[in-house]
């Protein structure tokens, strides 16, 4: 593949002019997810000539946009030669756009009170357990532990309960986090994953300085959505689906989507994600900043056997690779729901952000320190320490990044995407990754870790294309290592 083609915007082409009527994208009177259209699209792809998938991969190799029919043909194809090419192309796209950088973060659960009755979630209102929300002192206790792990960006998580966890409480938590200062700096970015809310509340979140607003649709298949959301405000499919519109209207231009793979047909979910992204691009000029790809896993109060659409490892890897091909400039986030081996494999296929050292319960980091019994939202399948995960990433040739510079420099929304699509984002992402890794090594690593990190940094600095930025990065790294400065970014 020619690197020069990265300047060409790569996207899904919504309408296929030569397709039969079952592939024709039609306007939707109620909302932009048309179940019949997606189902017909996937069914038609099963009957289509295998040549369509081969031609789609030829286009993908040239970084040309794929239409819905072509993506569907790749989703349903079971030909080994297609799968091999899908993995190869996804890996090449990831290397060309993201290089070997992996952004690190951790979740911070602040409240498990919830009024919703979701069949897959341990926080379900009807589940009988001792619920809690953190006081501001407890929030800061959790943050102190996370900072000791070296984290600079957090994802604040909370159940939906206007009485126990109103927007004012969420805003207080954000302020409490941002107000903290440590010997080694501070939390520089708080992303927020809370329930769909009003435009006014999104304005208040924007004013509080959040990074990305994250919301999982859970499933784009409306009958399944109705079946697994038994009661509560989350049961309203359209309200949930249009949350990002309200967030964008309020000025939040970085939004992060996701589905819970295992609730409905996974191929339907991929098409739903892509059509949702197109909707935002068309209406606001920018789609998803990130897509999270959690798989349904065991949790207290639910029986995994009740869900017939569980996604096996092979299908999941194919899905990750195809999402990377379809939306190459969108970050893909993988959590500790996946085990060590699966996370390692999926990094090669398109994942660009990882959580590390995670707890999925309210007050879980402090409880772990006190060796208290855990009560998580879901089971963590990669329970290694943050430091061991980061060290292994370096062993595997990745550059762990703690960068938050784009948010602090106003490179969000369409401004970020324009840099990404032009290929210029590498002139800031790699330098910032190297400087933050150097800072992490000085603050949290032992001698062996520092030796490994410094060798990696020295190898990577010559790969910075812009000569001026390369010199600045080298100078800043030298200053960080000497203890004379920190928090450099471009």
C-alpha positions as CSV (number, residue, x, y, z in Angstrom):
1,X,0.0,0.0,0.0
2,X,1.2,3.5,-0.8
3,X,1.4,5.7,2.2
4,X,0.5,8.7,0.1
5,X,-3.1,7.5,-0.2
6,X,-3.6,8.2,3.5
7,X,-4.5,11.8,2.5
8,X,-7.6,10.4,0.9
9,X,-10.6,10.4,3.2
10,X,-11.5,6.7,3.9
11,X,-15.2,6.1,4.7
12,X,-18.2,3.9,4.0
13,X,-20.1,5.0,0.9
14,X,-23.8,4.9,2.0
15,X,-25.4,4.3,-1.4
16,X,-24.6,1.7,-3.9
17,X,-25.8,2.9,-7.3
18,X,-25.6,-0.4,-9.0
19,X,-27.1,-2.6,-6.3
20,X,-30.6,-4.2,-6.4
21,X,-33.4,-2.6,-4.5
22,X,-32.7,-4.6,-1.3
23,X,-29.4,-2.7,-1.0
24,X,-30.8,0.8,-1.7
25,X,-30.4,3.0,1.3
26,X,-33.8,4.6,2.1
27,X,-34.7,7.5,4.2
28,X,-36.1,6.7,7.6
29,X,-39.1,8.5,9.0
30,X,-38.6,7.5,12.6
31,X,-34.8,7.3,13.1
32,X,-31.7,6.5,11.1
33,X,-31.4,2.8,12.0
34,X,-33.6,0.9,9.5
35,X,-33.8,-2.7,10.7
36,X,-35.3,-4.0,7.6
37,X,-32.7,-2.4,5.4
38,X,-29.8,-3.9,7.4
39,X,-31.4,-7.3,7.6
40,X,-32.0,-7.3,3.8
41,X,-28.5,-6.1,3.2
42,X,-26.9,-9.0,5.2
43,X,-29.3,-11.5,3.7
44,X,-28.6,-10.3,0.2
45,X,-24.8,-10.5,0.9
46,X,-25.1,-14.2,1.7
47,X,-26.6,-14.8,-1.8
48,X,-24.1,-12.5,-3.6
49,X,-21.2,-13.5,-5.7
50,X,-17.9,-14.0,-3.7
51,X,-16.3,-11.7,-6.2
52,X,-18.0,-8.7,-4.5
53,X,-16.0,-9.4,-1.3
54,X,-12.7,-9.8,-3.3
55,X,-13.4,-6.5,-5.1
56,X,-14.1,-4.9,-1.8
57,X,-10.8,-6.0,-0.4
58,X,-9.0,-4.7,-3.5
59,X,-10.6,-1.3,-2.8
60,X,-9.7,-1.5,0.9
61,X,-6.0,-2.1,-0.1
62,X,-6.2,1.2,-2.1
63,X,-7.7,3.0,0.9
64,X,-10.9,3.6,-1.1
65,X,-14.3,3.9,0.6
66,X,-16.5,0.8,0.8
67,X,-20.2,0.9,0.5
68,X,-22.7,-0.9,2.7
69,X,-23.0,-3.8,0.3
70,X,-19.3,-4.4,0.2
71,X,-18.9,-4.3,4.0
72,X,-21.8,-6.7,4.4
73,X,-20.2,-9.0,1.9
74,X,-17.0,-9.1,4.0
75,X,-18.9,-9.7,7.2
76,X,-20.7,-12.7,5.9
77,X,-17.9,-14.2,3.9
78,X,-16.5,-17.5,5.3
79,X,-13.7,-17.9,2.7
80,X,-10.3,-18.3,4.3
81,X,-8.6,-16.2,1.7
82,X,-10.9,-13.3,2.4
83,X,-10.3,-13.6,6.2
84,X,-6.5,-13.6,5.6
85,X,-6.7,-10.5,3.5
86,X,-9.1,-8.8,6.0
87,X,-6.5,-9.3,8.8
88,X,-3.6,-8.2,6.7
89,X,-5.3,-5.0,5.4
90,X,-6.6,-4.1,8.9
91,X,-3.1,-4.5,10.4
92,X,-1.6,-2.4,7.6
93,X,-4.2,0.4,8.0
94,X,-3.5,0.4,11.8
95,X,0.2,0.7,11.3
96,X,-0.1,3.4,8.7
97,X,-2.4,5.6,10.7
98,X,-1.6,4.8,14.3
99,X,1.9,3.5,14.0
100,X,2.7,1.5,17.1
101,X,1.1,3.8,19.7
102,X,-1.4,2.4,22.2
103,X,-3.3,4.9,24.4
104,X,-3.7,3.9,28.0
105,X,-6.6,4.6,30.4
106,X,-8.6,3.2,33.4
107,X,-12.2,3.3,34.4
108,X,-13.4,4.9,37.6
109,X,-16.8,3.8,38.9
110,X,-18.4,6.3,41.2
111,X,-22.0,5.0,41.6
112,X,-23.9,1.7,41.1
113,X,-27.3,3.1,41.8
114,X,-29.5,2.5,38.8
115,X,-33.2,2.7,37.9
116,X,-32.9,0.6,34.8
117,X,-33.6,-3.1,34.5
118,X,-31.2,-4.3,31.9
119,X,-31.0,-8.1,31.6
120,X,-27.2,-8.2,31.0
121,X,-26.0,-5.9,33.8
122,X,-25.2,-6.6,37.4
123,X,-26.3,-3.1,38.4
124,X,-29.9,-4.0,37.3
125,X,-32.3,-2.2,39.6
126,X,-33.9,-5.5,40.7
127,X,-30.7,-7.0,41.8
128,X,-30.4,-7.1,45.6
129,X,-27.0,-6.0,46.8
130,X,-25.6,-3.2,48.9
131,X,-25.3,-0.2,46.6
132,X,-23.1,2.8,47.1
133,X,-21.9,6.0,45.6
134,X,-18.6,7.5,46.5
135,X,-18.2,10.7,48.5
136,X,-15.8,13.3,47.1
137,X,-13.2,12.1,49.6
138,X,-13.6,8.5,48.3
139,X,-13.5,9.7,44.7
140,X,-10.1,11.3,45.5
141,X,-8.9,8.2,47.3
142,X,-9.6,6.2,44.1
143,X,-7.9,8.8,42.0
144,X,-4.8,8.7,44.2
145,X,-4.5,5.0,43.6
146,X,-5.0,5.4,39.9
147,X,-2.4,8.1,39.7
148,X,0.1,5.8,41.5
149,X,-0.4,3.4,38.6
150,X,0.6,6.3,36.3
151,X,-2.8,6.9,34.7
152,X,-3.5,10.4,33.3
153,X,-6.8,9.8,31.6
154,X,-9.8,8.2,33.3
155,X,-13.3,7.1,32.1
156,X,-15.8,8.1,34.8
157,X,-18.7,5.5,35.0
158,X,-22.0,5.6,36.8
159,X,-25.4,4.0,36.8
160,X,-28.5,6.0,35.9
161,X,-30.3,7.3,39.0
162,X,-31.4,11.0,39.1
163,X,-32.0,10.8,42.8
164,X,-28.7,9.2,44.0
165,X,-26.5,10.2,41.0
166,X,-27.8,13.4,39.4
167,X,-25.8,15.5,37.0
168,X,-24.7,17.7,39.8
169,X,-23.1,14.8,41.5
170,X,-21.3,13.8,38.3
171,X,-20.0,17.4,37.9
172,X,-18.8,17.4,41.5
173,X,-16.9,14.2,40.8
174,X,-15.2,15.7,37.7
175,X,-14.3,18.8,39.7
176,X,-12.9,16.7,42.5
177,X,-10.7,14.8,40.1
178,X,-9.4,17.9,38.2
179,X,-8.7,19.8,41.4
180,X,-6.2,17.1,42.6
181,X,-2.5,17.7,42.3
182,X,0.2,15.2,42.9
183,X,4.0,15.1,43.1
184,X,3.9,13.7,39.6
185,X,1.3,15.9,38.1
186,X,-2.5,15.4,37.8
187,X,-5.3,13.6,36.0
188,X,-5.3,15.5,32.7
189,X,-8.4,14.2,31.1
190,X,-11.7,12.7,32.3
191,X,-14.0,11.0,29.8
192,X,-17.5,10.4,30.9
193,X,-19.7,7.3,30.4
194,X,-23.1,8.1,31.9
195,X,-26.7,7.6,30.7
196,X,-28.3,9.5,27.8
197,X,-29.3,12.9,29.1
198,X,-30.6,16.3,28.0
199,X,-28.9,18.9,25.8
200,X,-28.6,21.2,28.8
201,X,-26.9,18.5,30.9
202,X,-24.5,17.9,28.0
203,X,-23.7,21.6,28.0
204,X,-22.8,21.4,31.6
205,X,-20.5,18.4,31.0
206,X,-18.9,20.4,28.2
207,X,-18.3,23.4,30.5
208,X,-16.8,21.0,33.1
209,X,-14.0,20.2,30.7
210,X,-14.7,16.5,29.9
211,X,-12.8,14.7,27.2
212,X,-15.0,12.3,25.3
213,X,-18.6,11.6,26.1
214,X,-19.0,7.8,25.9
215,X,-22.3,5.9,25.5
216,X,-22.9,2.4,24.3
217,X,-26.0,1.8,22.3
218,X,-25.7,-1.8,23.6
219,X,-27.6,-3.1,20.5
220,X,-28.9,-1.4,17.3
221,X,-31.4,-4.2,16.8
222,X,-34.6,-2.6,18.2
223,X,-36.5,-5.8,19.0
224,X,-33.5,-7.1,21.0
225,X,-33.1,-3.8,22.6
226,X,-36.7,-3.9,23.8
227,X,-36.2,-7.5,25.0
228,X,-33.2,-6.9,27.2
229,X,-34.2,-3.5,28.6
230,X,-37.1,-4.4,30.7
231,X,-37.9,-1.0,32.4
232,X,-36.4,2.4,33.1
233,X,-35.5,5.4,31.0
234,X,-32.9,3.4,29.1
235,X,-35.8,1.3,27.6
236,X,-36.5,4.2,25.2
237,X,-34.5,3.1,22.1
238,X,-34.9,6.4,20.2
239,X,-33.9,8.6,23.2
240,X,-30.8,6.5,23.7
241,X,-30.0,6.4,20.0
242,X,-30.1,10.2,19.6
243,X,-28.0,11.0,22.7
244,X,-25.0,11.9,20.5
245,X,-27.1,14.4,18.5
246,X,-27.9,16.2,21.8
247,X,-24.3,16.0,22.9
248,X,-23.1,17.5,19.6
249,X,-25.8,20.2,19.8
250,X,-24.4,21.1,23.2
251,X,-20.8,21.4,21.8
252,X,-19.4,18.0,22.7
253,X,-17.7,17.1,19.5
254,X,-15.8,14.0,20.7
255,X,-18.2,11.2,21.2
256,X,-17.5,7.5,21.8
257,X,-19.8,4.8,20.7
258,X,-20.1,1.0,21.3
259,X,-22.2,-2.0,21.3
260,X,-22.3,-5.0,23.7
261,X,-21.5,-7.8,21.3
262,X,-23.5,-10.9,22.2
263,X,-26.9,-9.3,22.5
264,X,-27.9,-9.5,18.8
265,X,-26.5,-10.6,15.5
266,X,-22.9,-9.2,15.6
267,X,-23.0,-8.4,11.9
268,X,-26.1,-6.4,12.3
269,X,-24.4,-4.5,15.1
270,X,-21.4,-3.6,12.9
271,X,-23.7,-2.2,10.2
272,X,-25.6,-0.3,12.9
273,X,-22.4,1.3,14.2
274,X,-21.3,2.3,10.7
275,X,-24.7,3.8,9.8
276,X,-24.8,5.7,13.1
277,X,-21.3,7.1,12.4
278,X,-22.4,8.2,8.9
279,X,-25.4,9.9,10.4
280,X,-23.2,12.0,12.7
281,X,-20.7,12.8,9.9
282,X,-23.5,14.0,7.6
283,X,-25.2,16.1,10.3
284,X,-22.3,17.4,12.3
285,X,-19.3,16.9,10.0
286,X,-17.6,14.4,12.4
287,X,-18.5,10.9,13.5
288,X,-17.3,8.8,16.4
289,X,-14.0,9.7,18.0
290,X,-13.8,6.2,19.5
291,X,-15.7,2.9,19.3
292,X,-15.6,0.5,22.2
293,X,-16.0,-3.2,21.5
294,X,-17.1,-5.0,24.7
295,X,-18.2,-8.6,24.5
296,X,-20.9,-9.9,26.8
297,X,-19.4,-11.8,29.7
298,X,-20.6,-13.3,33.0
299,X,-21.9,-10.9,35.6
300,X,-23.7,-11.2,38.9
301,X,-27.5,-11.6,38.5
302,X,-27.5,-12.8,34.9
303,X,-27.1,-16.2,33.2
304,X,-24.9,-16.0,30.2
305,X,-26.8,-19.0,28.8
306,X,-29.8,-16.8,28.3
307,X,-28.1,-15.0,25.4
308,X,-28.0,-16.9,22.2
309,X,-25.9,-14.5,20.1
310,X,-22.6,-14.8,22.0
311,X,-19.6,-14.0,19.8
312,X,-16.8,-16.5,19.5
313,X,-13.1,-15.5,19.4
314,X,-12.7,-16.0,15.6
315,X,-15.8,-14.0,14.8
316,X,-14.8,-11.3,17.2
317,X,-11.4,-10.9,15.6
318,X,-13.0,-10.6,12.2
319,X,-15.3,-7.9,13.5
320,X,-12.5,-5.8,15.0
321,X,-10.5,-6.0,11.7
322,X,-13.5,-5.0,9.6
323,X,-14.4,-2.1,11.9
324,X,-10.8,-0.9,11.5
325,X,-11.1,-1.2,7.7
326,X,-14.4,0.6,7.7
327,X,-13.5,3.5,10.0
328,X,-9.7,3.7,10.0
329,X,-9.5,7.1,11.7
330,X,-11.7,6.2,14.7
331,X,-10.0,4.9,17.9
332,X,-10.9,1.4,18.9
333,X,-11.0,0.6,22.6
334,X,-10.6,-2.8,24.2
335,X,-11.3,-3.3,27.9
336,X,-10.2,-5.9,30.4
337,X,-13.4,-8.0,29.6
338,X,-11.0,-9.7,27.2
339,X,-8.2,-12.0,28.4
340,X,-4.5,-11.4,28.0
341,X,-4.1,-13.5,24.9
342,X,-7.1,-12.0,23.1
343,X,-6.0,-8.5,23.8
344,X,-2.6,-9.2,22.5
345,X,-4.1,-10.6,19.2
346,X,-6.5,-7.8,18.7
347,X,-3.9,-5.1,19.1
348,X,-2.5,-6.3,15.8
349,X,-5.8,-6.0,14.1
350,X,-6.8,-2.5,14.9
351,X,-7.2,-1.8,18.7
352,X,-5.6,1.6,19.5
353,X,-6.6,2.1,23.2
354,X,-6.4,-0.3,26.2
355,X,-7.5,-0.1,29.8
356,X,-5.0,-1.4,32.3
357,X,-5.1,-2.3,36.0
358,X,-8.9,-1.9,35.9
359,X,-11.6,-2.3,38.5
360,X,-15.2,-2.4,37.5
361,X,-16.8,-1.7,40.8
362,X,-17.5,1.4,42.8
363,X,-14.6,2.0,45.2
364,X,-12.9,-1.1,43.7
365,X,-9.3,0.2,43.7
366,X,-9.4,1.0,47.4
367,X,-11.2,-2.3,48.1
368,X,-8.4,-4.2,46.3
369,X,-5.8,-2.4,48.4
370,X,-7.7,-3.6,51.5
371,X,-8.1,-7.1,50.1
372,X,-11.9,-6.9,50.4
373,X,-14.2,-9.1,48.3
374,X,-15.0,-7.7,44.9
375,X,-18.5,-6.9,43.6
376,X,-17.8,-5.8,40.0
377,X,-20.1,-4.8,37.2
378,X,-18.6,-7.6,35.1
379,X,-15.7,-10.0,35.5
380,X,-12.3,-8.8,34.6
381,X,-10.4,-11.3,32.4
382,X,-7.1,-9.5,32.3
383,X,-6.2,-8.8,35.9
384,X,-2.5,-8.0,35.4
385,X,-1.2,-4.8,36.9
386,X,-1.0,-1.6,34.8
387,X,2.8,-1.7,35.0
388,X,3.1,-5.3,33.7
389,X,0.7,-4.5,30.8
390,X,2.7,-1.5,29.9
391,X,6.0,-3.3,30.1
392,X,4.7,-6.1,27.9
393,X,3.5,-3.6,25.3
394,X,7.0,-2.2,25.0
395,X,8.4,-5.8,24.7
396,X,6.0,-6.3,21.8
397,X,7.2,-3.1,20.1
398,X,4.4,-0.8,21.0
399,X,4.7,2.7,22.5
400,X,2.3,3.1,25.5
401,X,0.9,6.6,25.4
402,X,-0.5,8.7,28.2
403,X,-1.1,11.7,25.9
404,X,-4.0,14.1,26.5
405,X,-2.6,16.9,24.3
406,X,-5.3,17.0,21.6
407,X,-8.0,17.8,24.2
408,X,-5.8,20.4,25.9
409,X,-4.9,22.0,22.6
410,X,-8.3,22.1,21.1
411,X,-7.7,19.4,18.5
412,X,-11.1,17.7,18.9
413,X,-14.0,16.8,16.6
414,X,-13.5,17.7,13.0
415,X,-10.2,19.4,13.8
416,X,-8.7,16.1,15.0
417,X,-10.2,14.2,12.0
418,X,-8.8,16.6,9.5
419,X,-5.4,16.1,10.9
420,X,-5.9,12.3,11.0
421,X,-7.2,12.1,7.4
422,X,-4.3,14.3,6.1
423,X,-1.7,12.0,7.7
424,X,-0.4,14.9,9.8
425,X,-1.6,13.6,13.1
426,X,1.5,11.5,13.4
427,X,3.6,14.7,13.8
428,X,2.0,15.2,17.2
429,X,0.9,11.7,18.3
430,X,4.2,10.0,18.2
431,X,6.2,12.8,19.9
432,X,3.5,13.1,22.6
433,X,3.5,9.4,23.2
434,X,7.3,9.3,23.6
435,X,7.4,12.3,26.0
436,X,4.6,10.9,28.1
437,X,6.2,7.5,28.2
438,X,9.4,9.1,29.3
439,X,7.6,10.9,32.0
440,X,5.8,7.7,33.1
441,X,9.1,5.9,33.3
442,X,10.8,8.5,35.5
443,X,7.8,8.7,37.8
444,X,6.6,5.1,38.1
445,X,9.2,2.8,36.7
446,X,12.1,1.0,38.3
447,X,15.6,0.9,36.7
448,X,14.8,-2.1,34.5
449,X,11.6,-0.5,33.2
450,X,13.4,2.8,32.5
451,X,16.2,1.1,30.6
452,X,13.6,-0.6,28.4
453,X,11.5,2.6,27.9
454,X,14.5,4.8,27.1
455,X,15.8,2.3,24.5
456,X,12.4,2.3,22.9
457,X,12.2,6.1,23.0
458,X,15.7,6.5,21.4
459,X,14.7,4.1,18.6
460,X,11.4,5.9,17.9
461,X,12.5,9.6,17.9
462,X,14.2,9.3,14.5
463,X,10.8,8.1,13.1
464,X,9.2,11.6,13.8
465,X,8.8,13.0,10.3
466,X,8.9,16.7,11.1
467,X,12.5,17.8,11.7
468,X,11.6,20.7,14.0
469,X,9.2,18.6,16.1
470,X,11.8,15.8,16.2
471,X,14.4,18.1,17.7
472,X,11.9,19.5,20.2
473,X,11.0,16.0,21.3
474,X,14.6,14.9,21.7
475,X,15.3,18.1,23.8
476,X,12.2,17.6,25.9
477,X,12.9,13.9,26.5
478,X,16.4,14.9,27.7
479,X,15.0,17.4,30.1
480,X,12.4,15.0,31.5
481,X,15.2,12.4,32.1
482,X,17.3,14.9,33.9
483,X,14.4,15.8,36.2
484,X,14.3,19.4,34.9
485,X,10.8,19.4,33.4
486,X,7.6,17.6,32.6
487,X,4.2,17.8,30.9
488,X,5.6,18.7,27.5
489,X,3.3,18.3,24.5
490,X,3.0,19.5,20.9
